[in-house]
Amino acid sequence: MGYRPAFLDLSFDLKDLQAGLTVAIVALPLSLAIAIASDVGPDRGLVTAIVGGFLVSAMGGTRHQIGGPAGAFIVLVAGCVAAIGIDGLILATMLSGAMLAVLGLLRLGGTIRLVPYPVILGFTAGIAVIIAASQLRDLLGLTLSVPEPAALLPKLSALWQARATADPQVIGVALTAVAVIVIAQRLAPRLPTLLLGIVAATLAAQVLDAPSVFDRFGALPAGLPMPMLPTLDWASVHAALPFAVGFTLLGAIESLLSAMVADQMAGTRMRPDDELIGQGLANIGAGLFGGFCVTGTIARTATNVKAGSRGPASGMIHAALLLAFLIVAAPLVGAIPLAGLAGLLMIVAWKMIEWHAMISLTRIDRPEAGVMAATFLGVVLHDLTTGILIGMALTGMLFIARMSREGTAHAPATDPDGPADRMVIHLSGPVFFGSVARIEGALARIDAHPRLLLLDMSQVTLIDRSGAQMIRDLSDRLARRGTRVVAVHARPVLRAGLHGSVTVAEDSARL
């Protein structure tokens, strides 16, 4: 089946208008906060939410996905800006969009979901810690004598050394935002709690004179910029490519996880390949207008479903409302205090960590909890890519160790239906490189010298070349004793794997 964008199923309901308005209220402060934390400026956050958010809803493969800038990208985006600048970030975003679209066209959407859950838990928790650490300076009003380090431990050291410069007024604004959001979420969760917190912080900042978005970034443009291509030459592409790969992997995982959440909540079924194509087009579109990485966002998508979304129209409406706000009320955005946005991101970081799932995993499965912890440490002490590689490598080793215990060879027994000079060995489970040593040890203990040794393969689930070679070695060794080895009851796929290694028969009746 070919690519089918979501807008082809477009319909409109008043519930979509309500959901779009609700999501726009949530997305406004988040887009500003994530952009500022990513060192790209608040206007680019809104551009990303408007252009990218519209295209994710219109061109993706889900009915309820809401796209925009995501907290998980803060570390990658900030690192990209520090290394190759804003122009390089835009190029990396567009390259990532092309990669995502290619993944979708190659029908690889389903494979992205093979990332193990413990790796996702550790990865997300690591990102949350890094986000929280990145907000401490604005949260406390610290003044650093040197540029703030990017790595976590040097960053915390530098912030600790500057602790004497903490500004009580700035802290008061941040606490106002946090307190209002937390209290509102407990007492009136249906209200736009994030926006209420930012409004309260903005009012407090007028009294306490805390630094605002305008103080750091100047006035915001009242509308979208003209589309423009970034610098396209080999040197620029070569520099942007590693960041584009990181954006692609993280964006694919994040967007498909978000779509899975929407499916569970709404009872729908996404088209993962179409979703990746839509995400790719959204990143290309956002980059053309000076935005950065777009992905499906779990919190905003869940809000969209809860608010009554009937289809992709609500996501498109949310983007249009954000554009209207930017055109009409850009000066109001400039008055938002940086400390208020830092407090908001602290709450986002806290909620990113799935505390209950992590505690449950620790109690239920210690080895997988170890994978989660190793992924977390790799992310916070090195970088995101290292964390994922460590987690995937350890998961693979754990899987092999567990599968190797499943492969067994039962003690030989006399075939009750045949002559006494026959023996039957029952193999079971996977016969692969991880279980070869275990099975080979059991087979080596055979003392008898039957004329015929039958390997019952009826309970074997898979066999690889290492397993086939082990059986071939067994057959050659026993042949020198005058024993013929035959594999029986093997499924067709296993018979193909055994070809050239041992004689294969349908059953033992004619042997």
Secondary structure as UniProt FT lines:
FT   HELIX           6..9
FT   HELIX           14..37
FT   TURN            38..39
FT   HELIX           42..47
FT   HELIX           48..52
FT   HELIX           53..59
FT   STRAND          67..68
FT   HELIX           71..73
FT   HELIX           74..105
FT   TURN            106..107
FT   HELIX           109..114
FT   HELIX           117..134
FT   HELIX           136..140
FT   HELIX           152..161
FT   HELIX           163..165
FT   HELIX           168..187
FT   TURN            189..190
FT   HELIX           193..208
FT   HELIX           213..217
FT   HELIX           234..266
FT   HELIX           272..288
FT   TURN            289..290
FT   STRAND          295..296
FT   HELIX           298..306
FT   TURN            307..308
FT   HELIX           313..334
FT   HELIX           338..352
FT   HELIX           355..364
FT   HELIX           366..381
FT   HELIX           384..406
FT   STRAND          408..409
FT   STRAND          413..414
FT   TURN            416..417
FT   TURN            420..421
FT   STRAND          422..431
FT   TURN            433..435
FT   HELIX           436..443
FT   TURN            444..445
FT   STRAND          452..463
FT   HELIX           465..479
FT   TURN            480..482
FT   STRAND          484..488
FT   HELIX           492..498
FT   TURN            499..501
FT   STRAND          503..505
FT   TURN            509..510
//
